[in-house]
């Protein structure tokens, strides 16, 4: 049996890895982002478009997830009453 202190953990992500993850979420190819960065106007425009598209996808996923959930209180436990029997 393996103890918790022996458990392997993933290596911490670097700044570059974090940026690549964000670029992927925004739909910007990580292999060509340096080319975009050379032209500042094109870079800013591509960032804005990518962020808007990424936010739209994220919000759509949240909306879908919410619609699949049960309505609030659907499974809430109700108070049960104990019948009073005549003595």
N, C-alpha and C positions, 0 to 999 in steps of 0.2 A: 504494500500500500504506500502510496506516495504522500508525503506530508505537504501541507500548503506552502511551507517556506521553501520547499524544493521546486515549486511550480515555476515553469519558464514563463517569462513575460516578453512581450514584443519589444524590440528596440524602439526608443523614442523617435518620433518622426522629425526630420530636419525641416528647416524653413522652406527649402526647395520642394520637398515632398508635400508640404502643406499647400504651397502655391499651386503645384500640379493638380492636387485634389480640387482646389477651388476653380482652376481653369477648366477642368473636366466638367465640374458641375455647371459652369457657365457656357459650356459648349465651345471653348477655345482650345484648339489643338496645342498640346504642350510642346510639340516639336517645332512649331513655327511662331510661338509667341515672341521670341526674341526678334524675329523679322518685323513683327507688328510694332514692337517697341521702338524701332529705329525711326519710324514716322509717328510723331506724337499725336497728330490729329486722328490718324487711322487707328492708333492704339486706343485712344479715348473712346472713339465711336464703337470700336469692337467690344470694349469693356462694357459700355452702356447697353449695347444690344444683347450681349451675353448675359449680363446681370438681369435684365428685364425678362429674357427667355427663361433663365434659371429660376427666378422668382415665380414666374407663371407656372412652370412645371411643379415647383414645390407646393405652391398653393393649390394646384389641381390635385396633387397627391393627398394633401391634408383634407380637401373637400371630399374626395372619394373615401378616405378612411373614416371620416365623420359620418358619411351616409351609410356606411356598413355597420356602424355601432347601433346597439339597441337604444331606444329612446330613454331619456333620463327617467329613472324611477321604475323602469319596466320590471326589474327583478328585485325591487326593494322589498325587504321583508315587512309584512304587515303585522300589526299587533293582533294577537289571537286572544279571544276572550274565553274565559273558563265558564262553562254553563253553571248556573246556580240551581242546584237540586233542592227541592223542598226537604226540610229536615223532618 
